[in-house]
């Protein structure tokens, strides 16, 4: 009878074998959850960085737009250059220049009229993971406004 019990323990692998398997499964689940958490922290950190860059690009663009000899092309060039130097290379940025006096182009804006520059970038163009695993905005958008400078 003692020999039969010893034989059963050897065949089944004993109670410790089941606990080892459970520990491996629990560790795998915990590591996967930590990996998803880490990737989420990275993606949201990058999102906040990219939002700051787009905001600064709008500021740089409006600084160019308020100068007396500014053109729409020069504003686009300043914004694209800033985005490229900041690490958002290849982003399809849409730059919109508007004035409160309804001028179509920045060259026709009168002095002391507020000028706004809006920069829009699709977030998919700058996303790290681009998996859809985390909720993200469709686009990053920032607007900056300053008053047109020049001789009165």
MDTraj code that builds the backbone (N, CA, C; nanometers):
import mdtraj as md
import numpy as np

residues = "UNK UNK UNK UNK UNK UNK UNK UNK UNK UNK UNK UNK UNK UNK UNK UNK UNK UNK UNK UNK UNK UNK UNK UNK UNK UNK UNK UNK UNK UNK UNK UNK UNK UNK UNK UNK UNK UNK UNK UNK UNK UNK UNK UNK UNK UNK UNK UNK UNK UNK UNK UNK UNK UNK UNK UNK UNK UNK UNK UNK UNK UNK UNK UNK UNK UNK UNK UNK UNK UNK UNK UNK UNK UNK UNK UNK UNK UNK UNK UNK UNK UNK UNK UNK UNK UNK UNK UNK UNK UNK UNK UNK UNK UNK UNK UNK UNK UNK UNK UNK UNK UNK UNK UNK UNK UNK UNK UNK UNK UNK UNK UNK UNK UNK UNK UNK UNK UNK UNK UNK UNK UNK UNK UNK UNK UNK UNK UNK UNK UNK UNK UNK UNK UNK UNK UNK UNK UNK UNK UNK UNK UNK UNK UNK UNK UNK UNK UNK UNK UNK UNK UNK".split()
xyz = np.array([
    [0.0806, -0.1183, 0.0000],
    [0.0000, 0.0000, 0.0000],
    [0.0861, 0.1264, 0.0000],
    [0.1955, 0.1247, 0.0715],
    [0.2871, 0.2395, 0.0741],
    [0.3512, 0.2570, -0.0622],
    [0.3848, 0.1500, -0.1266],
    [0.4471, 0.1567, -0.2589],
    [0.3489, 0.2140, -0.3614],
    [0.2191, 0.1852, -0.3484],
    [0.1196, 0.2361, -0.4425],
    [0.1051, 0.3873, -0.4293],
    [0.1105, 0.4375, -0.3047],
    [0.1022, 0.5828, -0.2836],
    [0.2241, 0.6531, -0.3411],
    [0.3409, 0.5985, -0.3214],
    [0.4641, 0.6569, -0.3747],
    [0.4605, 0.6576, -0.5269],
    [0.4056, 0.5532, -0.5863],
    [0.3953, 0.5456, -0.7322],
    [0.2994, 0.6520, -0.7848],
    [0.1891, 0.6755, -0.7148],
    [0.0931, 0.7762, -0.7583],
    [0.1541, 0.9165, -0.7523],
    [0.2323, 0.9446, -0.6509],
    [0.2949, 1.0766, -0.6388],
    [0.3926, 1.0997, -0.7524],
    [0.4684, 0.9979, -0.7877],
    [0.5668, 1.0126, -0.8945],
    [0.5003, 1.0348, -1.0293],
    [0.3935, 0.9664, -1.0582],
    [0.3258, 0.9771, -1.1863],
    [0.2592, 1.1144, -1.2008],
    [0.1930, 1.1643, -1.0993],
    [0.1214, 1.2916, -1.1052],
    [0.2123, 1.4118, -1.0974],
    [0.3340, 1.3966, -1.0595],
    [0.4253, 1.5085, -1.0510],
    [0.4216, 1.5784, -0.9175],
    [0.3337, 1.5416, -0.8299],
    [0.3295, 1.5987, -0.6961],
    [0.2611, 1.7346, -0.6918],
    [0.2305, 1.7812, -0.5724],
    [0.1597, 1.9070, -0.5568],
    [0.2452, 2.0283, -0.5941],
    [0.3766, 2.0229, -0.5836],
    [0.4639, 2.1364, -0.6167],
    [0.4653, 2.1664, -0.7653],
    [0.4478, 2.0668, -0.8473],
    [0.4517, 2.0847, -0.9930],
    [0.3370, 2.1744, -1.0409],
    [0.2196, 2.1586, -0.9859],
    [0.1037, 2.2401, -1.0234],
    [0.1261, 2.3860, -0.9829],
    [0.1859, 2.4096, -0.8678],
    [0.2124, 2.5459, -0.8209],
    [0.3142, 2.6169, -0.9097],
    [0.4131, 2.5423, -0.9593],
    [0.5124, 2.6026, -1.0483],
    [0.4466, 2.6497, -1.1781],
    [0.3613, 2.5717, -1.2327],
    [0.2911, 2.6093, -1.3553],
    [0.2033, 2.7312, -1.3352],
    [0.1356, 2.7372, -1.2205],
    [0.0511, 2.8515, -1.1891],
    [0.1346, 2.9775, -1.1720],
    [0.2495, 2.9665, -1.1117],
    [0.3383, 3.0814, -1.0930],
    [0.3867, 3.1347, -1.2275],
    [0.4152, 3.0475, -1.3212],
    [0.4597, 3.0915, -1.4542],
    [0.3469, 3.1661, -1.5255],
    [0.2250, 3.1158, -1.5166],
    [0.1109, 3.1823, -1.5800],
    [0.0858, 3.3183, -1.5155],
    [0.0899, 3.3257, -1.3835],
    [0.0687, 3.4528, -1.3140],
    [0.1776, 3.5537, -1.3486],
    [0.3013, 3.5089, -1.3557],
    [0.4125, 3.5976, -1.3917],
    [0.3961, 3.6487, -1.5344],
    [0.3548, 3.5639, -1.6258],
    [0.3339, 3.6047, -1.7651],
    [0.2249, 3.7110, -1.7748],
    [0.1145, 3.6899, -1.7052],
    [0.0049, 3.7874, -1.7075],
    [0.0503, 3.9202, -1.6479],
    [0.1217, 3.9147, -1.5353],
    [0.1687, 4.0377, -1.4710],
    [0.2672, 4.1127, -1.5610],
    [0.3581, 4.0409, -1.6268],
    [0.4544, 4.1059, -1.7152],
    [0.3864, 4.1671, -1.8378],
    [0.2852, 4.1008, -1.8907],
    [0.2110, 4.1578, -2.0033],
    [0.1388, 4.2859, -1.9630],
    [0.0788, 4.2859, -1.8451],
    [0.0119, 4.4065, -1.7973],
    [0.1115, 4.5198, -1.7745],
    [0.2281, 4.4880, -1.7192],
    [0.3312, 4.5893, -1.6999],
    [0.3836, 4.6415, -1.8332],
    [0.3953, 4.5544, -1.9330],
    [0.4391, 4.5970, -2.0657],
    [0.3385, 4.6932, -2.1284],
    [0.2101, 4.6614, -2.1185],
    [0.1063, 4.7502, -2.1724],
    [0.1085, 4.8838, -2.0984],
    [0.1259, 4.8812, -1.9671],
    [0.1349, 5.0041, -1.8885],
    [0.2551, 5.0871, -1.9326],
    [0.3686, 5.0233, -1.9510],
    [0.4908, 5.0925, -1.9950],
    [0.4718, 5.1540, -2.1339],
    [0.4130, 5.0787, -2.2257],
    [0.3893, 5.1312, -2.3600],
    [0.2907, 5.2484, -2.3572],
    [0.1905, 5.2414, -2.2710],
    [0.0966, 5.3526, -2.2564],
    [0.1643, 5.4772, -2.2023],
    [0.2523, 5.4604, -2.1056],
    [0.3277, 5.5745, -2.0518],
    [0.4145, 5.6361, -2.1606],
    [0.4789, 5.5526, -2.2396],
    [0.5618, 5.6041, -2.3493],
    [0.4775, 5.6801, -2.4510],
    [0.3665, 5.6226, -2.4923],
    [0.2832, 5.6847, -2.5959],
    [0.2239, 5.8170, -2.5473],
    [0.1739, 5.8208, -2.4237],
    [0.1167, 5.9445, -2.3730],
    [0.2248, 6.0490, -2.3471],
    [0.3421, 6.0071, -2.3038],
    [0.4535, 6.1005, -2.2896],
    [0.4900, 6.1630, -2.4234],
    [0.4948, 6.0801, -2.5281],
    [0.5235, 6.1307, -2.6618],
    [0.4116, 6.2236, -2.7100],
    [0.2868, 6.1907, -2.6771],
    [0.1741, 6.2759, -2.7146],
    [0.1903, 6.4149, -2.6542],
    [0.2223, 6.4228, -2.5252],
    [0.2375, 6.5525, -2.4603],
    [0.3570, 6.6288, -2.5179],
    [0.4649, 6.5577, -2.5503],
    [0.5804, 6.6208, -2.6135],
    [0.5411, 6.6771, -2.7501],
    [0.4715, 6.5997, -2.8311],
    [0.4309, 6.6432, -2.9643],
    [0.3333, 6.7606, -2.9558],
    [0.2435, 6.7594, -2.8574],
    [0.1507, 6.8716, -2.8397],
    [0.2276, 7.0001, -2.8097],
    [0.3306, 6.9894, -2.7276],
    [0.4124, 7.1062, -2.6940],
    [0.4871, 7.1569, -2.8173],
    [0.5374, 7.0664, -2.8981],
    [0.6094, 7.1047, -3.0197],
    [0.5143, 7.1758, -3.1170],
    [0.3941, 7.1252, -3.1344],
    [0.2966, 7.1886, -3.2248],
    [0.2597, 7.3276, -3.1728],
    [0.2447, 7.3415, -3.0421],
    [0.2150, 7.4720, -2.9833],
    [0.3298, 7.5699, -3.0077],
    [0.4514, 7.5238, -2.9884],
    [0.5672, 7.6101, -3.0125],
    [0.5817, 7.6438, -3.1608],
    [0.5473, 7.5515, -3.2489],
    [0.5530, 7.5785, -3.3926],
    [0.4531, 7.6877, -3.4299],
    [0.3341, 7.6858, -3.3703],
    [0.2361, 7.7916, -3.3956],
    [0.2884, 7.9263, -3.3465],
    [0.3554, 7.9263, -3.2324],
    [0.4132, 8.0506, -3.1805],
    [0.5216, 8.1040, -3.2732],
    [0.6083, 8.0147, -3.3196],
    [0.7132, 8.0570, -3.4129],
    [0.6524, 8.1096, -3.5426],
    [0.5471, 8.0443, -3.5895],
    [0.4813, 8.0887, -3.7110],
    [0.4182, 8.2257, -3.6966],
    [0.3538, 8.2522, -3.5844],
    [0.2907, 8.3828, -3.5655],
    [0.3954, 8.4906, -3.5440],
    [0.5101, 8.4557, -3.4853],
    [0.6189, 8.5542, -3.4734],
    [0.6676, 8.5982, -3.6111],
    [0.6700, 8.5027, -3.7042],
    [0.7071, 8.5364, -3.8421],
    [0.5950, 8.6156, -3.9089],
    [0.4709, 8.5787, -3.8851],
    [0.3569, 8.6405, -3.9542],
    [0.3372, 8.7863, -3.9168],
    [0.3786, 8.8283, -3.7979],
    [0.3554, 8.9672, -3.7572],
    [0.4611, 9.0629, -3.8095],
    [0.5680, 9.0114, -3.8672],
    [0.6718, 9.0995, -3.9208],
    [0.6201, 9.1736, -4.0437],
    [0.6703, 9.2954, -4.0671],
    [0.6183, 9.3744, -4.1794],
    [0.6353, 9.3086, -4.3163],
    [0.7433, 9.2340, -4.3381],
    [0.7689, 9.1757, -4.4696],
    [0.7332, 9.0268, -4.4769],
    [0.6467, 8.9798, -4.3889],
    [0.6111, 8.8375, -4.3846],
    [0.5187, 8.8001, -4.4997],
    [0.5325, 8.6759, -4.5447],
    [0.4422, 8.6201, -4.6454],
    [0.3888, 8.4871, -4.5937],
    [0.2837, 8.4374, -4.6579],
    [0.2310, 8.3066, -4.6186],
    [0.3361, 8.1977, -4.6363],
    [0.4145, 8.2082, -4.7423],
    [0.5192, 8.1086, -4.7685],
    [0.6273, 8.1126, -4.6605],
    [0.6619, 8.2327, -4.6141],
    [0.7649, 8.2409, -4.5100],
    [0.7141, 8.1836, -4.3780],
    [0.5853, 8.2017, -4.3494],
    [0.5264, 8.1438, -4.2275],
    [0.5290, 7.9912, -4.2364],
    [0.4880, 7.9362, -4.3513],
    [0.4929, 7.7905, -4.3707],
    [0.6346, 7.7375, -4.3546],
    [0.7319, 7.8090, -4.4105],
    [0.8711, 7.7650, -4.4027],
    [0.9215, 7.7641, -4.2588],
    [0.8860, 7.8677, -4.1821],
    [0.9297, 7.8747, -4.0422],
    [0.8687, 7.7607, -3.9611],
    [0.7405, 7.7340, -3.9822],
    [0.6729, 7.6257, -3.9085],
    [0.7323, 7.4900, -3.9460],
    [0.7490, 7.4649, -4.0752],
    [0.8058, 7.3368, -4.1188],
    [0.9475, 7.3183, -4.0677],
    [1.0278, 7.4261, -4.0684],
    [1.1644, 7.4184, -4.0177],
    [1.1650, 7.3869, -3.8683],
    [1.0766, 7.4530, -3.7926],
    [1.0701, 7.4284, -3.6490],
    [1.0287, 7.2843, -3.6190],
    [0.9291, 7.2345, -3.6908],
    [0.8855, 7.0963, -3.6688],
    [0.9968, 6.9980, -3.7017],
    [1.0696, 7.0231, -3.8094],
    [1.1798, 6.9347, -3.8472],
    [1.2912, 6.9339, -3.7443],
    [1.3262, 7.0527, -3.6917],
    [1.4316, 7.0602, -3.5907],
    [1.3874, 6.9999, -3.4576],
    [1.2592, 6.9917, -3.4346],
    [1.2078, 6.9419, -3.3070],
    [1.1807, 6.7922, -3.3062],
    [1.2029, 6.7253, -3.4160],
    [1.1861, 6.5805, -3.4179],
    [1.0582, 6.5303, -3.4802],
    [0.9735, 6.6187, -3.5273],
    [0.8497, 6.5742, -3.5921],
    [0.8689, 6.5773, -3.7442],
    [0.9734, 6.5137, -3.7881],
    [1.0069, 6.5103, -3.9303],
    [0.9064, 6.4219, -4.0028],
    [0.8626, 6.4642, -4.1179],
    [0.7696, 6.3853, -4.1975],
    [0.6241, 6.4061, -4.1615],
    [0.5978, 6.4931, -4.0642],
    [0.4592, 6.5204, -4.0279],
    [0.3968, 6.6090, -4.1343],
    [0.2761, 6.5776, -4.1739],
    [0.2044, 6.6540, -4.2751],
    [0.1320, 6.7692, -4.2067],
    [0.2050, 6.8787, -4.1836],
    [0.1501, 6.9919, -4.1093],
    [0.0684, 7.0816, -4.2003],
    [-0.0506, 7.1176, -4.1544],
    [-0.1345, 7.2153, -4.2236],
    [-0.1246, 7.3459, -4.1457],
    [-0.0779, 7.4502, -4.2130],
    [-0.0596, 7.5807, -4.1491],
    [-0.1625, 7.6768, -4.2067],
    [-0.2385, 7.7396, -4.1181],
    [-0.3422, 7.8345, -4.1593],
    [-0.3128, 7.9694, -4.0953],
    [-0.3031, 8.0735, -4.1771],
    [-0.2786, 8.2095, -4.1284],
    [-0.4055, 8.2899, -4.1511],
    [-0.4563, 8.3506, -4.0435],
    [-0.5792, 8.4309, -4.0529],
    [-0.5583, 8.5622, -3.9800],
    [-0.6270, 8.6627, -4.0273],
    [-0.6247, 8.7934, -3.9616],
    [-0.7667, 8.8329, -3.9251],
    [-0.7787, 8.9143, -3.8215],
    [-0.9116, 8.9572, -3.7772],
    [-0.9793, 9.0517, -3.8746],
    [-0.9033, 9.1120, -3.9670],
    [-0.9654, 9.2026, -4.0629],
    [-1.0058, 9.1305, -4.1913],
    [-1.0098, 8.9983, -4.1887],
    [-1.0548, 8.9132, -4.2988],
    [-0.9637, 8.9187, -4.4208],
    [-0.8374, 8.9561, -4.4021],
    [-0.7426, 8.9533, -4.5134],
    [-0.7134, 8.8097, -4.5511],
    [-0.7044, 8.7842, -4.6789],
    [-0.6819, 8.6482, -4.7276],
    [-0.5366, 8.6057, -4.7104],
    [-0.4437, 8.6994, -4.7219],
    [-0.3010, 8.6677, -4.7091],
    [-0.2376, 8.7617, -4.6086],
    [-0.1312, 8.7169, -4.5466],
    [-0.0689, 8.7927, -4.4395],
    [-0.0044, 8.9218, -4.4920],
    [0.0293, 8.9273, -4.6202],
    [0.0905, 9.0476, -4.6761],
    [-0.0059, 9.1662, -4.6750],
    [-0.1355, 9.1410, -4.6778],
    [-0.2355, 9.2477, -4.6847],
    [-0.2898, 9.2895, -4.5487],
    [-0.2373, 9.2353, -4.4424],
    [-0.2878, 9.2666, -4.3089],
    [-0.2342, 9.4024, -4.2651],
    [-0.3230, 9.4846, -4.2111],
    [-0.2833, 9.6162, -4.1625],
    [-0.2154, 9.6048, -4.0264],
    [-0.1360, 9.7052, -3.9942],
    [-0.0670, 9.7109, -3.8661],
    [-0.1704, 9.7185, -3.7536],
    [-0.1398, 9.6611, -3.6409],
    [-0.2209, 9.6515, -3.5184],
    [-0.3403, 9.5583, -3.5320],
    [-0.3491, 9.4823, -3.6393],
    [-0.4556, 9.3830, -3.6542],
    [-0.4033, 9.2489, -3.6024],
    [-0.4787, 9.1801, -3.5170],
    [-0.4335, 9.0490, -3.4685],
    [-0.4244, 8.9465, -3.5826],
    [-0.3153, 8.8706, -3.5806],
    [-0.2916, 8.7648, -3.6787],
    [-0.2839, 8.6328, -3.6028],
    [-0.3528, 8.5306, -3.6523],
    [-0.3514, 8.3977, -3.5893],
    [-0.2883, 8.2969, -3.6834],
    [-0.2082, 8.2098, -3.6265],
    [-0.1497, 8.0985, -3.7013],
    [-0.1946, 7.9700, -3.6323],
    [-0.2563, 7.8811, -3.7098],
    [-0.3013, 7.7519, -3.6583],
    [-0.2216, 7.6422, -3.7274],
    [-0.1661, 7.5520, -3.6474],
    [-0.0896, 7.4386, -3.7001],
    [-0.1654, 7.3119, -3.6640],
    [-0.1896, 7.2269, -3.7646],
    [-0.2583, 7.0987, -3.7441],
    [-0.1712, 6.9868, -3.7984],
    [-0.1591, 6.8803, -3.7192],
    [-0.0844, 6.7621, -3.7618],
    [-0.1669, 6.6391, -3.7264],
    [-0.1912, 6.5483, -3.8202],
    [-0.2580, 6.4219, -3.7850],
    [-0.1703, 6.3430, -3.6874],
    [-0.2296, 6.2973, -3.5770],
    [-0.1484, 6.2275, -3.4767],
    [-0.0905, 6.0976, -3.5315],
    [-0.1563, 6.0371, -3.6273],
    [-0.1036, 5.9127, -3.6853],
    [0.0317, 5.9358, -3.7525],
    [0.0586, 6.0602, -3.7969],
    [0.1872, 6.0914, -3.8606],
    [0.3029, 6.0923, -3.7616],
    [0.2751, 6.1159, -3.6337],
    [0.3826, 6.1299, -3.5357],
    [0.3761, 6.0275, -3.4221],
    [0.2785, 5.9383, -3.4249],
    [0.2612, 5.8400, -3.3181],
    [0.3785, 5.7428, -3.3126],
    [0.4130, 5.6973, -3.1930],
    [0.5200, 5.5982, -3.1777],
    [0.4676, 5.4597, -3.2137],
    [0.3574, 5.4199, -3.1522],
    [0.3054, 5.2841, -3.1712],
    [0.2054, 5.2758, -3.2847],
    [0.1138, 5.3715, -3.2910],
    [0.0092, 5.3754, -3.3935],
    [-0.0682, 5.2429, -3.4008],
    [-0.1035, 5.1903, -3.2828],
    [-0.1719, 5.0620, -3.2769],
    [-0.3216, 5.0738, -3.2531],
    [-0.3652, 5.1857, -3.2016],
    [-0.5055, 5.1987, -3.1658],
    [-0.5363, 5.1362, -3.0307],
    [-0.4326, 5.0923, -2.9611],
    [-0.4499, 5.0299, -2.8301],
    [-0.4922, 5.1324, -2.7252],
    [-0.4446, 5.2564, -2.7410],
    [-0.4742, 5.3618, -2.6450],
    [-0.5553, 5.4714, -2.7151],
    [-0.6507, 5.5318, -2.6453],
    [-0.7274, 5.6404, -2.7082],
    [-0.6396, 5.7637, -2.7277],
    [-0.6324, 5.8104, -2.8514],
    [-0.5498, 5.9265, -2.8862],
    [-0.6323, 6.0219, -2.9717],
    [-0.5932, 6.1504, -2.9741],
    [-0.6656, 6.2449, -3.0591],
    [-0.6376, 6.2175, -3.2061],
    [-0.7298, 6.2563, -3.2917],
    [-0.7106, 6.2378, -3.4360],
    [-0.6049, 6.3336, -3.4885],
    [-0.5995, 6.4540, -3.4317],
    [-0.4999, 6.5508, -3.4764],
    [-0.4515, 6.6332, -3.3581],
    [-0.3305, 6.6872, -3.3749],
    [-0.2763, 6.7821, -3.2793],
    [-0.2942, 6.9198, -3.3407],
    [-0.3496, 7.0139, -3.2638],
    [-0.3784, 7.1465, -3.3177],
    [-0.3421, 7.2514, -3.2144],
    [-0.2787, 7.3584, -3.2618],
    [-0.2457, 7.4705, -3.1744],
    [-0.2622, 7.6004, -3.2525],
    [-0.3074, 7.7048, -3.1834],
    [-0.3253, 7.8361, -3.2436],
    [-0.2552, 7.9388, -3.1576],
    [-0.1845, 8.0301, -3.2235],
    [-0.1206, 8.1414, -3.1535],
    [-0.1622, 8.2703, -3.2242],
    [-0.1825, 8.3765, -3.1450],
    [-0.2276, 8.5053, -3.1985],
    [-0.1388, 8.6172, -3.1470],
    [-0.0995, 8.7055, -3.2384],
    [-0.0223, 8.8259, -3.2029],
    [-0.0692, 8.9399, -3.2929],
    [-0.0322, 9.0601, -3.2560],
    [-0.0713, 9.1786, -3.3325],
    [0.0354, 9.2105, -3.4360],
    [-0.0085, 9.2448, -3.5577],
    [0.0815, 9.2759, -3.6693],
    [0.1673, 9.3993, -3.6353],
    [0.2961, 9.3887, -3.6656],
    [0.3890, 9.4979, -3.6392],
    [0.4180, 9.5743, -3.7675],
    [0.4732, 9.6902, -3.7505],
    [0.5157, 9.7677, -3.8662],
    [0.4956, 9.9157, -3.8435],
    [0.5395, 9.9958, -3.9419],
    [0.5201, 10.1410, -3.9290],
    [0.3727, 10.1759, -3.9419],
    [0.3304, 10.2721, -3.8651],
    [0.1896, 10.3116, -3.8697],
    [0.1626, 10.4230, -3.9645],
])
top = md.Topology()
chain = top.add_chain()
for i, resn in enumerate(residues, 1):
    res = top.add_residue(resn, chain, resSeq=i)
    for name in ("N", "CA", "C"):
        top.add_atom(name, md.element.get_by_symbol(name[0]), res)
traj = md.Trajectory(xyz[None], top)
